[in-house]
Amino acid sequence: MKEILSKIRHYEVRIRKAVNAQMRGSYDSVFKGSGLEFDDVREYQYGDDVRRIDWNVSAKGEETYIKVFREEKEQTIYFLLDVSDSQKVGTKKRTKLDVGKEICSVLALSAVKEASQVGLICFSDRKERYIKPDKGMKKGYEIVLNLFKLIPESGQTNITKFIHYALNLMKRRSIVILVSDFIDNQNYLHSLKAMARKHDLIVIHLLDEKEMKMPKLGIVPLVDKETQKTVWINTSARSFRKGLIDRYRYNRQGLEATCRKYRANYLNVKTNEDIVPKLIKLFKVRNKKINVK
């Protein structure tokens, strides 16, 4: 765990320096509250929005009062991490799941430093781990520890099921960071739309080069990581290779288009990539989005 935490802190320092240098802005902009909460009332002044008049308070006296709101600084952040067996694809040193754990860890530690409440849901086709949101570095380290010590009970995936689980769990608008390879036989896009409408959604799509550039090995047995079924495939066949690329492209384009349509952030990260430039890109996009608002 010392080595893991050292690596996570190294990522965080690099991101913090890059964001501060390139954006001249606040490192916590990715977690900045996107809503408003009621603060107080004051007397109506010429030019105020009449829609903000508090009629209940105004009826008690001779003056007209309006509601005053302030930006909601405290934010609740949920990490939803897919820990199914398809996430174990990659190299011996670094799988998609390893990348997902690193991303969740560095963002969780960053979030608790900005006084955000942070929670975690690890899922396959069942709930593998749930950590209730809370504040403080102790909570951040608890999340990191659970991420790297978790041994999933199931290897299969059900993204739709756990989007619905999270929607029922979250009672107020939150930032939701969904990390997965999105390899699922069920259509999860409808559920993703519901999540994006209700919450501030960030989708992090984990990829591996082997999924689209399989070497020509002839007829070989391929094992489905999740179902453990073995199928003999001619990996040199043009139809197989084209189908592999088409499925990969269709899945990615559909996911990206849905995020764009429903104003969710989309970021893809490959197992052979450094996560720091990718997360800096996320901060830039988020910061621009907040400034536009």
N, C-alpha and C positions, 0 to 999 in steps of 0.2 A: 504493500500500500504506500510506503514511503516513495518508491520509484514512480508509482502512478500519480501521486499527489504532486511530486516534483515536476512531472511532465505536464500536468494540467496547469500548474502555476506558471510554467514557462510559456505555454500557449496564451494564458491570460495576459501576462506582461507584454508579450508581442502584440496582441490585439489592442491592448490599452494604448501602447505607444503609437501604433500605426493610426488608430482612430483619432487620437488627439493631434497627431502631426498632420494628417491628411485632411481631416474634416474641421479642425479647430472647434470642435464641439464637445458635447458631453458624452462620455463613454456609456452612460446609462440610457442613452436615447432609444436603444432597442427595447428597453423595458418601461419606457415612459408611459404614464397613465394616459389612456386615450379617451377617457370619459370625464364627466363633470359631476361634482357632488354638491349638495346644498350646503351653504355656509352661513348665511344670515339674511336679514331683510333690511332695506333702507327706504327712505322716502323717494317717491317717484320724481324724476327730473325730466325736463323737456328733452326729447330725443330718445328716451329709453324705449326698449321693445315692450309694447303693451302686453305681449304674450307672457311676459314674466311677472305681471301683476299678481300679487298674492291677495286674492279676494277675501279670504278668511280673515287675514290680519287687518286688511283695509276696512272691513265691515265693523271692526271693533272701535274705530276712532274716526276722526274727521279727515285725516290725511290718507293718501293712497301710497301703498308700499309695494315694492317689487322684490322678487327673490334674487339673492346674490349667490352665484355659484363660484366654486374654485376648482382648479384642475385636480383630478383625483390622482394623487401622487402614489399612494400605496397600491401596488398591483399584485394580483395573484397569478402565478405562472404555473401551468401544468406541463410536465414533460410526458408525452406518450411515446414509449419506445417499443418497437416490434422486436421481440427476442426469439422469433420462430427460427427453424433450422435453415430456411433459405437465406437468412442473414449471416450464416457461417461461411458463405462463399467468399473467397479472397485468397491471399497468400497465407503461408504458415505464420508469418509475423503479424499480418493485419487483415482481418476480415471486415465485412460490412458492419457486423455487430460491434467490433472493436471501435470502428470509426463513430458509430452511433453513441457508444458509451462515452467516448472522448468529448463529443459535441455536447451531450447532455451535462456532463460533469463541468466543463469550463463555463457553460452558460448558467448552470445552477449556482456555482460559486460566485460568478459575477453578479447574479441577481440578488443573492442574499446580502452582498456588500452594499447594495442600493436599497436595502430595507424592504425588498419585495418578499411576499410569501411564496414559497416554492413547494410544489408537490410532484409526485412521480407515480406513473402507472406503467408497469411493464406487462406486456401482453403477448400471447400467442393466439390460440383459439380459446384460451381461458385466462383468467386474471392470474398472473405470475407473481406480481408484487404491487402493493399499493402503499404509498406513504402520504399521509395527510399533509396538506400545505401548512407551513409555519415559517417564521422568520428566524434569522440568526445563523452564524457560521456553523453552529452545531448541527443544524438542519442540513446545511450544505454538505458537510462531511458525511452525514448519515446517508444522504442520497448517493454520493460517490461510492461509499462503502458497499451499499446495497447493489449498485450497478455492477460492480466488478466481482462481487461474491455470489451473485445470483446464478443458480443452475435451474434453467426452465424445466418444467415437468412435461410439457408438450412441445412437439416440433412443428405443429401446424399453425395456420394463420386464419384469423377472422377479423379483418380491419373494421368492417361494418359494426360488428357486435361491440367492439370496444370504443368506437366513436359514440354509439348510443349509450354505452355505460358511462362514458365521460360526460355526455350531455345531461344525463340524469343526475350525475354527481355534482356538477357545477351549478350553483344557485345564482351566481352573479357573473357579469361579463369578466372574462379572464383572457390572458394571453395563453394560447395553446400551441405548443411546439411538438408537432407530430413527426417522428423520425422512423422511417421504414424504407424497405426496398419496393414496397407496394406490389409485390408478387402475390396475388390472391386470385383464386378462380372465381370469386364472387365479385359482383359489381359494387364497389364501395363509393363511387362518385356521388351518388345521391345523398349518402350520409355525410360526405365531405362538404357538400353544399350547405347542409343544415348546420354543420359546425362553423363554417365560414360566416354564415348569416348571423349567428348568435354570439360568436366570440372572435377575438383577434387571432387569426390562425396563421401559423408559420409552418409550411410543409418542407421538410428536409428529406430529399430523395436520395437514398444510398445506392450506388451503382458499382459494378465491377466489370472490367474490360472483357473478362472471359464470357460474360453473358451475351456479348454481341460479336466477339471475335474468337470463336472456338477454332482451334487448329484442326487441319484436315487429318484425321486419324483413321479414316476408313470406318468399318463397321465395329462399333464398340458398345459395351453396356453402359448406360447412363442411369444413375440412381437419383430419383426424386428425393431431395433432402427432407421434405416434409412428410411424404407418404411412405418413403422407403421402398417404393416399387422400382424394379429394374426393367428398363426397356432397351432393346438393341436398336441402335440408330446408325445410319450411314452418315457420318459427320462430313464426308467429302461431297455428298450430293448437293447439287445446286439448289434444289427445292428446299432442303432442310436449312441450308445456310441463309437463303432468302427469307424463309419463314421466321427464323430466329431474329434476324434484323428487323423485319416488319413488326413482329410482336413487341420487340423492345421499343421501337420508334412509336408505335401506336399507344403503348402504355404511358410512355413519357409525355407525348404530345397531348394526350387526353387529360392527364394529371395537371400539366402546366396550363392548359387552356382553361380548365375548371378553376384553378387558383386565380388566374388573371381575371376571369369573368366575375368572380365573387370577392375580389379585392383581398385575397390571401397572398402572403409572400411565398414564393417558390424558390428553392435552392437545391441544386443537385451536387452531390459530392461523391467522387470516385475513391476507391480504396487506395489508389496509388497517388492521391493528391494530398498536399499539405492542407489541413483544415483551416489554418489561420487566414490566408487570403480569401477563402470562401466566406468565413464568418465576418471578415471586414466588409466584404461586399454586401452581406446581409445588413450590417449596421448602416452602411451608406444608403441602401434602399429604404430602410425603415426611417432613417433620419429625414430623408427627402419627403417621404410620405407624411410624416408628422408636420414638417414645415409647411407643406401644401395645405394641410388642414387648418 
